[in-house]
Amino acid sequence: MSYSCENCFKKTSFGSSQTHGRGVAGKRWKKRAQETKRTFKPNLQMYHGMKLCATCIKKLKNTKS
């Protein structure tokens, strides 16, 4: 099984992270932290035998039937 939600198919995504804001040191490279690659993982939980992300669990609990 992959690391993904079985309801909305949300999975690991990739992006960039920066430790300082863009305005630090007047946008000069000297004092700015470089951008590094990072992964964003969904908050997966086992719920009634399925792997669901926290967003889907909240939606399932709030459905009025």
Helices and strands as residue ranges (DSSP letters): E 13-17, G 24-27, E 36-40, E 44-47, E 50-53, H 54-62
